[in-house]
Each structure stands twice: as structure tokens, then as C-alpha cells.
């Protein structure tokens, strides 16, 4: 989902003008970025938290040339998913997998789940 897709979803859900929703989404994202640069932590309960983590210096490899490259230590943004969101995604994936296995079984002429030779 892109930012434009997100704006469209919110417009559909709220019936607010697209221009207003775009301003709200931009403001929301800008506030997260500003808070991360100021204090390094943003928590949205039930969704997750953004924070700044320190990444140690390391030696990496350029995938094109194979040459080793020194990557300096740096601060990087990090997102940790909340338990609630993680559970929601796992349940949806489980339901989707069960639905697909039921569809596959229904597609077999005798309703069995085993493939025939």
C-alpha cells in the first residue's frame, strides 16, 4: 500500500475530502519523523512503536563487484510491531491459509486433498 492508497482508504472510510485526508496523513507522518529526530521514540498503542537504534560499524560486500566495503556506525529508524497487531496478522494469515486449503480440497473431483498421479 502506498501513501496515496492509504489516503484513498481513509477517504472511503471517513467520507472526508481527499485534500483534507492527504493533509492529515502528511501531518501524521511528519509528526512521527519530527518526534523521532527530537526524542527518538514514538509509541502508538495497539499498532507499534518507532525508535532510533544504533547500528554498529561493519564490513559488507558490494553485491555487484564482490568488493568488501566498510559501513560506518549509524543511527537507524526501527519499528516494533505491537502484540495486538502481530496477533491480528497471524490470525488473518491462518484464516487465509485455511481458506486456500479448503478451496484446493473442493477443487479435487472426489473432494480429497491428495494429488493424483
N, C-alpha and C positions, 0 to 999 in steps of 0.2 A: 504494500500500500504506500503510495506517495503522499506528500503533503496535500496535493490537490485532491486526491481520493479521500483523504481524511476530512477535508473541508466539505466535500460533497456529501459524505456520510452524515456529518453534523448538520448540514443544511436539511437533509431529508428527515433527520430525527427531530429537529427543533423548529423547522419551518421559518427560521430566521433568514434574512437576506444574505446571499453568498458573500457580499462585500464585508458585512459585519462579522461573519464567521471567519473569514480569512484574516481579518484584523485580530480577532480573538486568538486564533491558532498561532499567528505570528507573535503576538504578545506573550502567549503562554511559553512558546519555545524560547523567545528572547529572555524571559524571566528565568527560565531554567539555566540557560547559558550564563547569564549575568551572575546568578547566585553561585553557580559552580566556580566561576572565576573569582568571586569575592570570598566565599566561605568554604567551598569545596564539597558541599553536601546538600542534596535536595531529596526529601522523602515524600512520596505520595502513597499514603496508606492504601493497601489493597491492590496496588499496582507494582510498586518497586521503588528503589532509591538509586539516585545518581550520586557518584562521588568521584573524587580525583584520587588516583593511585599512583605510586611511584614505580616506574619500570626500570630495573637495573640495566646498566650498560651490558651489551652482549655482542658476540660475534655471530653474524648471519652470513648467508650465502646469496649472491645475486643469482636468481633463477635462470637468467638468460646466459650469463657468461660463466657461472660457476665460481666466480671470484669471491673471496671472503671479504666481508665489509664490516667495519666497526660501527655498531649502532650505539650512540651515546645514551646515557641515562636520561629519562624524561618523565614528566607528569602526563598521565593519560586519563581520559574520562572512562568511567566504568559504570555499568548498570547492573544492579542485582534485582532479580525478579522477586516479588513478594510470594509468600507461601500460597496466598489465595489465588493469585494469577497462575502460578505454576500448577496448582490442583485443577483449576478450570481448564487449562490447556491439556493436561493429561487426560481428564475426563472426556473432553471433546475428541481427542485423538483415539482414545479407547472406543468410543461410540462409533467413530468413523470406521475404524478397523473392523468392528463387529458388523457394521452395515455392509462393508465390502465383502466380508466372508459369507454373509447371508446371501448377497447378490450372486456371488460365484457359485454357491450351492444351488441356488434357484436356476442358474443357467445350465446346469447339468441335466440331461434328459431324465434321469431317474432320481434326481434330487440329491445324489451322493456328492461328497466333497472330493473324492479321489479322481485324479485324471485317468483317462483310459488310454491304452496303447493303441 
